[in-house]
Each structure stands twice: as structure tokens, then as C-alpha cells.
């Protein structure tokens, strides 16, 4: 082989080695960028999930508060109705006792 051919082969090998190194460098940069992008997406997804969870909790708390108020109002109405019935029965009981006492006297 001539010196010129050997020099040309060495130049081609150097060029190929440089292209290989450049490709590895680009691959490493692409991997780093992909990892950064994945971390950013993961962070956004986590924030979104937290916001949704907070919204769900707030909605649930509001619904629970509304239901609690409804139950308390219903219990108050039931207590009022029972008080009224008890008062009516008390009058009947007093009248019954008075009738018995008067009937025995």
C-alpha cells in the first residue's frame, strides 16, 4: 500500500471515531434532556393530581357539611314534633289522673 492510501485510511478512521464520539455525546445529551422532560412532566402531573385531590376533598367536605345541616334540621324538627306530642299526651295524662282522683274522692 502506498503512503497516501494509508494516510487516507487513517484519516477515514479518525473521522469515523470522531463521528462515533459525537454520536455518543449527542445520545448522552438526548438522554439528559429526556430525563429532564420526564421529571418536569412528573412534577406537573403531581401538581395536577394534588389540585384535583384538594378539589375532591373540598367538594366532599362541602357535601358533608350540607348533609350534616340537613340531618340536624331534620332532628330539630323531629324533636319539636315529639315535644308537641309529649305535651299533648301530658295533658291527657293529667286529665286522666285528675279524673281518677276525682272519681275516687
C-alpha positions as CSV (number, residue, x, y, z in Angstrom):
1,X,0.0,0.0,0.0
2,X,1.1,3.4,-0.7
3,X,1.7,6.0,2.0
4,X,-1.1,8.1,0.5
5,X,-3.6,5.2,0.9
6,X,-2.5,4.5,4.5
7,X,-2.9,8.2,5.3
8,X,-6.3,8.3,3.7
9,X,-7.4,5.2,5.7
10,X,-6.1,6.7,8.9
11,X,-8.0,10.0,8.2
12,X,-11.2,8.0,7.5
13,X,-10.7,6.1,10.8
14,X,-10.2,9.4,12.7
15,X,-13.3,10.8,11.0
16,X,-15.3,7.7,11.9
17,X,-14.0,7.8,15.5
18,X,-14.9,11.5,15.8
19,X,-18.4,10.7,14.3
20,X,-18.8,7.9,16.8
21,X,-17.7,10.2,19.7
22,X,-20.1,12.9,18.5
23,X,-22.9,10.4,18.2
24,X,-22.3,9.2,21.8
25,X,-22.2,12.8,23.0
26,X,-25.5,13.6,21.3
27,X,-27.0,10.4,22.7
28,X,-26.0,11.4,26.2
29,X,-27.4,14.9,25.7
30,X,-30.7,13.5,24.4
31,X,-30.9,11.1,27.3
32,X,-30.3,14.0,29.7
33,X,-32.9,16.2,28.0
34,X,-35.4,13.3,28.0
35,X,-34.8,12.7,31.8
36,X,-35.3,16.4,32.4
37,X,-38.5,16.5,30.4
38,X,-39.8,13.3,32.2
39,X,-39.1,14.9,35.6
40,X,-40.9,18.1,34.5
41,X,-43.9,16.1,33.3
42,X,-43.9,14.0,36.5
43,X,-43.8,17.3,38.5
44,X,-46.7,18.8,36.6
45,X,-48.7,15.6,36.9
46,X,-48.1,15.5,40.6
47,X,-49.3,19.2,41.0
48,X,-52.3,18.5,38.9
49,X,-53.2,15.4,41.0
50,X,-52.7,17.4,44.2
51,X,-55.1,20.1,42.9
52,X,-57.7,17.5,41.9
53,X,-57.4,15.8,45.3
54,X,-57.8,19.2,47.0
55,X,-60.9,19.9,44.9
56,X,-62.4,16.5,45.6
57,X,-61.7,16.9,49.4
58,X,-63.3,20.4,49.3
59,X,-66.3,19.2,47.4
60,X,-66.7,16.2,49.8
61,X,-66.4,18.5,52.8
62,X,-69.0,20.8,51.4
63,X,-71.4,17.9,50.7
64,X,-70.8,16.5,54.2
65,X,-71.5,19.9,55.7
66,X,-74.7,20.2,53.7
67,X,-75.8,16.7,54.7
68,X,-74.9,17.4,58.3
69,X,-77.0,20.6,58.3
70,X,-79.9,18.7,56.8
71,X,-79.7,16.0,59.4
72,X,-79.5,18.5,62.2
73,X,-82.5,20.4,60.8
74,X,-84.5,17.1,60.5
75,X,-83.5,16.1,64.0
76,X,-84.7,19.5,65.3
77,X,-88.0,19.1,63.5
78,X,-88.4,15.6,64.9
79,X,-87.6,16.8,68.4
80,X,-90.1,19.6,68.1
81,X,-92.8,17.2,66.9
82,X,-92.0,14.8,69.8
83,X,-92.2,17.7,72.2
84,X,-95.6,18.7,70.9
85,X,-96.8,15.1,71.1
86,X,-95.4,14.7,74.6
87,X,-97.2,17.9,75.7
88,X,-100.5,16.7,74.3
89,X,-100.0,13.3,76.0
90,X,-99.1,15.1,79.2
91,X,-102.4,17.0,79.1
92,X,-104.3,13.7,78.6
93,X,-102.3,12.0,81.3
94,X,-103.0,14.8,83.8
95,X,-106.7,14.8,82.8
96,X,-106.8,11.0,83.3
97,X,-105.1,11.2,86.7
98,X,-107.5,14.1,87.8
99,X,-110.5,12.1,86.6
100,X,-109.4,9.1,88.6
101,X,-108.6,11.1,91.7
102,X,-111.9,13.0,91.4
103,X,-113.8,9.7,90.7
104,X,-112.3,8.1,93.8
105,X,-112.8,11.1,96.1
